[in-house]
Amino acid sequence: MGFFDSWSDLVAAASPWSAVEAEAVGSTPAASEAETKDAAAGDENEDESKEEQEEEEEEEEEEETVDPKEKFEEECKESKACAPSKHHFEECVERVTAADEGKPVSKKHPNEDCVEEFFHLAHCASQCAAPKLWAALK
Amino acid sequence: MLARSCLPSARAVGVVRNGAVKTTKRAASSSSSSTEASTPFRLNMAAAAATTAAVGSMAWYYYLYGHELHAMTPAEEGLHPTQYPWVHRQFTKTFDHQALRRGFQVYQEVCSSCHSLSRIPYRALVGVTHTVDEVKVMAEENEYDSEPNDQGDIEKRPGKLSDYLPNPYKNDEAARAANNGALPPDLSLIVKARHGGCDYVFSLLTGYPDEAPAGAVVQEGLNFNPYFPGTGIAMARVLFNDLVEYEDGTPASTSQMAKDVVEFLNWAAEPEMDQRKKMGWKVIALTSALWAVSVWVKRYKWAHLKNRKLVYTPPVPRARHH
């Protein structure tokens, strides 16, 4: 460690480009806030010019943040790739909740639960949503 | 079953051996008696028996060992987290310090009411998430025991940079008592301490379904979370959209908060990561430079051997007289 430190110190002393000072943190949030405000204003302007009728609805939506993970996973559950696991899960739910609707309980598996089917569906959905989610998050 | 499948194979080996012996005999002596032994029917029988034995033994092996056994049911094991493309896990990338700052905010406003972060002193945050002055102000908001005064009483003093982040509970027993018997783990090393690391913590925080799947048994006082081994977790879902207000204006969705706090917890567990990657690249740069030098030195040292030309001049034959 000592050797590398002294070596990099020497290099840093000799070269003008290696010293990088962090910006004062106080200034950055204000700047980025201003940026986001500008961006939001720009979006609103575009929306206004495009469709004025939907303005009110969009404002309502903007008030409530939508979790991108939930959105993408719902889309993924409906996708073709997750169709088999979704089918199995729904079939299982129907089977297990049959007792509540007065149908006879299966004698072979009276205590069946849908945890495993739920796992497969959740795994498929999150697997499919992962890259989309990371592209959407900051 | 085993004996039954072994018998034909033994017979087959015998047949093959007999056939082999007889064919060699025929090749050696070409006697008339061996032609009868190696009729096409017997050769086909041998091949068929050998194939049956091979297929049978493979089937038997698959029957015995082919199925993986699990000591635990999938529910007891818990759902394995999906791998997310964390930027800070890449070889050439560092922590995103804006994300760390947001993550610390989430920890302090949400997690710190139950979870301690006992290995992180305020000084560690300086230059990572906040400036010195900001951290000093945060430290001063808490009270710590001071040195004994002249009467031997221990008074309270405002926190300093060298103080550690305060624990929400006096001790583990108090934490258990306040949380229905479940101890909220210390988060200092949680990313290193759990299988799946960042992916697991992120999935756990965001993976609470609206309702448990049909038939699942959730004990009193527990919540269903597929990623927690056993699926019954004492911690209820804590992250909801817009729970915190980020000072940089980032929309505070559930997954955004979870991502930021997980990156912050990864920093808490591996504060040396950025430095470690820098060191790694120094090592690669230096060793490759040394390797290049050694290749050039080798060429230099071997030059006289590689350029040497060996010439053999045969002696001039004398004219012979017979």
Interface residues (C-beta under 8 A of the other chain):
Chain A: F4 S8 A22 A24 V25 G26 T28 P29 S32 E33 T36 K37 E64 T65 V66 D67 P68 K69 E70 F89 C92 V93 V96 T97 N111 E112 D113 C114 V115 E116 E117 F118 F119 A122 H123 S126 Q127 A130 P131 L133 W134 L137 K138
Chain B: T73 P74 A75 L79 H80 T82 Q83 Y84 P85 Q98 A99 R101 G127 H130 T131 E134 S203 T206 G207 P209 P213 A214 G215 A216 V217 P226 T231 N241 D242 E247 D248 G249 T250 P251 A252 S253 T254 S255 Q256 K259 M279 K282
